[in-house]
């Protein structure tokens, strides 16, 4: 009998994270719903289970060391390992974010969740991932974090406001993804960054043009890469995104 694949999705109580959990669950996987809000986490788990997904709640505040450690302990007790980690939790941060007007506290707050939170959770889960036969890490990024697309002629096609907190947090996350890939080179752990596109979520006041289900597709694709798949790369639905 084939072992069921175990995944953890952070920020999975709503939006893209919820749809990633639903999509992975539809594959027959067991999915941990990582979220800090207890009521929303329980509601998401109940909704997923009602849809036939093997879902379980994982209390998780990505900005808190003790919370990440406790989450890893819970998964170890329940499953003994982790096959896939999707780092989806993120915040946009307060406005304004023009460099000349931003409150530095906004930048620190965004980086704490969008970058340091990813490192914190990834490192907490790493011992469990190393027990997997085909571990995968997916970091949910954004093309707004692409320096190539934010500069030169490409910048004329860039959507979104000037942002010195959110967009650079995704650039930083991309760089972090590359450094993990370098360290993990030669192991069976594949780590990549994925852009969901401009999705209508609470992050942007539901102004996006894509559905959360559409946004989840890239994460599901990267979570299910074959053993000879890419690592240390940045993708959206169309293919490779330039750093």
C-alpha positions as CSV (number, residue, x, y, z in Angstrom):
1,X,0.0,0.0,0.0
2,X,1.4,3.4,-1.0
3,X,1.9,5.9,1.8
4,X,-0.2,9.0,1.7
5,X,1.7,12.1,0.8
6,X,1.8,14.6,3.7
7,X,1.7,18.4,3.0
8,X,1.7,21.6,5.1
9,X,0.3,24.8,3.6
10,X,0.9,28.0,5.6
11,X,-1.8,30.7,5.5
12,X,-4.3,28.0,4.3
13,X,-7.4,29.1,6.0
14,X,-8.5,31.3,3.0
15,X,-7.7,32.6,-0.4
16,X,-4.9,31.0,-2.4
17,X,-3.6,28.9,0.5
18,X,-7.0,27.3,1.0
19,X,-7.2,26.4,-2.7
20,X,-3.7,25.0,-2.6
21,X,-4.8,22.8,0.3
22,X,-7.9,21.8,-1.6
23,X,-6.0,21.0,-4.7
24,X,-3.4,18.9,-3.0
25,X,-6.1,17.2,-1.0
26,X,-7.9,16.3,-4.3
27,X,-4.8,14.3,-5.2
28,X,-5.5,12.1,-2.1
29,X,-2.9,13.8,0.0
30,X,-3.2,14.5,3.7
31,X,-2.9,18.3,4.2
32,X,-2.1,20.3,7.2
33,X,-3.9,23.6,7.3
34,X,-1.5,26.1,8.8
35,X,-3.1,29.2,10.2
36,X,-2.8,31.3,13.3
37,X,-6.6,32.2,13.7
38,X,-8.2,29.2,15.5
39,X,-11.8,29.8,14.3
40,X,-10.8,30.3,10.7
41,X,-8.4,27.4,10.8
42,X,-11.1,25.1,12.2
43,X,-13.7,26.3,9.6
44,X,-11.3,25.7,6.8
45,X,-10.5,22.2,8.0
46,X,-14.2,21.4,8.3
47,X,-14.9,22.7,4.8
48,X,-12.1,20.7,3.3
49,X,-13.1,17.5,5.1
50,X,-16.7,18.0,4.0
51,X,-15.3,18.1,0.4
52,X,-13.5,14.8,1.0
53,X,-10.0,16.1,1.8
54,X,-7.9,14.5,4.5
55,X,-7.2,17.8,6.3
56,X,-6.0,18.6,9.8
57,X,-5.4,21.8,11.5
58,X,-1.9,23.1,12.4
59,X,-1.8,26.2,14.7
60,X,0.9,28.3,13.2
61,X,2.1,31.9,13.5
62,X,5.0,32.2,11.1
63,X,6.3,35.2,13.0
64,X,6.8,33.2,16.2
65,X,9.6,30.7,16.9
66,X,7.7,28.7,19.5
67,X,4.7,28.4,17.2
68,X,6.8,27.0,14.3
69,X,8.5,24.6,16.7
70,X,5.2,23.4,18.1
71,X,3.8,23.0,14.6
72,X,6.7,20.7,13.6
73,X,6.2,18.7,16.8
74,X,2.5,18.3,16.0
75,X,3.1,17.1,12.5
76,X,5.8,14.7,13.7
77,X,3.4,13.2,16.3
78,X,0.6,12.8,13.7
79,X,2.5,11.7,10.6
80,X,6.2,11.2,11.4
81,X,7.4,13.1,8.4
82,X,6.5,15.9,5.9
83,X,6.7,15.5,2.1
84,X,5.7,19.0,0.9
85,X,5.9,22.4,2.5
86,X,4.1,25.3,0.8
87,X,5.1,28.6,2.3
88,X,2.1,30.7,1.3
89,X,1.5,32.9,4.3
90,X,2.1,36.6,3.4
91,X,1.0,40.1,4.1
92,X,0.9,43.2,2.0
93,X,1.7,45.7,4.7
94,X,0.3,49.1,5.5
95,X,0.2,52.0,3.0
96,X,1.8,54.2,1.9
97,X,4.7,52.2,0.5
98,X,6.4,54.8,-1.7
99,X,10.1,54.8,-0.5
100,X,9.9,58.5,0.4
101,X,6.8,58.1,2.5
102,X,6.9,54.6,4.0
103,X,7.1,54.0,7.8
104,X,10.2,51.8,8.3
105,X,8.1,49.7,10.7
106,X,6.0,48.6,7.7
107,X,9.0,47.2,6.0
108,X,10.1,45.3,9.1
109,X,6.6,43.9,9.6
110,X,6.3,42.7,6.0
111,X,9.8,41.2,6.0
112,X,9.1,39.4,9.3
113,X,6.2,37.5,7.8
114,X,7.1,37.2,4.1
115,X,10.8,36.4,4.4
116,X,11.9,35.6,7.9
117,X,8.7,33.6,8.5
118,X,9.5,31.4,5.5
119,X,13.0,30.7,6.8
120,X,11.6,30.1,10.3
121,X,9.0,27.6,9.2
122,X,11.2,25.9,6.6
123,X,14.0,25.3,9.1
124,X,11.5,24.0,11.7
125,X,10.1,21.5,9.2
126,X,13.5,20.5,7.6
127,X,14.1,17.5,9.8
128,X,10.6,16.1,8.8
129,X,11.2,16.9,5.2
130,X,14.5,15.0,5.2
131,X,12.6,11.9,6.2
132,X,10.6,12.1,2.9
133,X,11.5,10.1,-0.2
134,X,10.6,13.1,-2.4
135,X,10.5,16.3,-0.4
136,X,9.3,19.5,-2.1
137,X,9.3,23.1,-0.9
138,X,7.3,25.8,-2.6
139,X,7.7,29.4,-1.8
140,X,4.8,31.6,-3.0
141,X,6.4,34.7,-4.5
142,X,5.3,37.3,-7.1
143,X,6.5,38.7,-10.4
144,X,6.5,42.0,-8.5
145,X,9.7,40.5,-6.9
146,X,11.4,40.1,-10.2
147,X,14.1,42.7,-10.5
148,X,14.1,42.1,-14.3
149,X,10.4,42.9,-14.6
150,X,10.6,45.8,-12.3
151,X,13.3,47.6,-14.2
152,X,14.0,48.9,-17.7
153,X,11.4,48.6,-20.5
154,X,9.7,45.8,-18.7
155,X,8.7,48.2,-15.9
156,X,6.3,49.9,-18.2
157,X,4.2,46.7,-18.2
158,X,4.4,46.2,-14.5
159,X,1.1,46.2,-12.6
160,X,0.7,47.4,-9.0
161,X,1.7,50.5,-7.1
162,X,5.2,51.5,-6.1
163,X,6.0,49.3,-3.1
164,X,9.1,49.4,-1.0
165,X,7.9,46.7,1.4
166,X,5.8,44.1,-0.3
167,X,7.6,43.9,-3.7
168,X,11.1,43.8,-2.2
169,X,10.0,41.2,0.3
170,X,9.3,38.9,-2.7
171,X,12.7,39.8,-4.2
172,X,14.3,38.8,-0.9
173,X,12.2,35.6,-0.8
174,X,13.4,34.7,-4.3
175,X,17.0,35.3,-3.2
176,X,16.4,33.1,-0.1
177,X,15.0,30.4,-2.3
178,X,18.2,30.4,-4.4
179,X,20.4,30.1,-1.3
180,X,18.3,27.1,0.0
181,X,18.7,25.5,-3.4
182,X,22.5,26.0,-3.3
183,X,22.7,24.5,0.2
184,X,20.4,21.6,-0.6
185,X,22.1,20.8,-3.9
186,X,22.8,17.1,-4.1
187,X,19.9,16.2,-1.8
188,X,16.5,15.0,-2.9
189,X,14.9,18.2,-1.7
190,X,13.6,20.4,-4.5
191,X,12.8,24.1,-3.7
192,X,11.3,26.6,-6.1
193,X,9.4,29.9,-6.1
194,X,6.0,30.3,-7.7
195,X,4.0,33.3,-8.8
196,X,0.2,32.8,-8.6
197,X,-0.6,35.9,-10.8
198,X,-2.8,38.8,-9.9
199,X,-5.4,36.9,-7.8
200,X,-8.4,38.5,-6.1
201,X,-7.7,38.1,-2.4
202,X,-7.8,40.1,0.8
203,X,-4.2,41.0,0.2
204,X,-5.1,43.3,-2.6
205,X,-8.7,44.2,-1.6
206,X,-10.0,41.6,-4.0
207,X,-8.9,43.7,-7.0
208,X,-7.2,40.8,-8.8
209,X,-8.3,39.4,-12.1
210,X,-7.6,35.7,-11.3
211,X,-9.4,33.3,-8.9
212,X,-7.7,31.8,-5.9
213,X,-8.1,28.4,-7.6
214,X,-6.2,29.7,-10.6
215,X,-3.6,31.1,-8.4
216,X,-3.1,27.8,-6.6
217,X,-2.2,26.0,-9.8
218,X,1.5,26.9,-9.8
219,X,1.9,25.7,-6.2
220,X,0.3,22.4,-7.0
221,X,2.5,22.0,-10.0
222,X,5.7,22.7,-8.1
223,X,4.6,20.5,-5.2
224,X,4.2,17.5,-7.5
225,X,7.4,17.8,-9.5
226,X,9.1,14.6,-10.4
227,X,12.4,13.6,-8.7
228,X,14.3,14.9,-11.7
229,X,12.4,18.2,-11.7
230,X,14.0,21.7,-11.4
231,X,15.2,23.3,-8.2
232,X,16.2,26.9,-7.4
233,X,14.0,28.4,-10.1
234,X,11.1,30.8,-10.3
235,X,7.9,29.9,-12.2
236,X,4.4,31.2,-13.1
237,X,1.8,29.4,-15.2
238,X,3.6,30.4,-18.4
239,X,7.0,29.0,-17.4
240,X,10.2,30.4,-16.0
241,X,10.1,33.9,-14.6
242,X,13.4,35.9,-14.8
243,X,14.8,36.8,-11.4
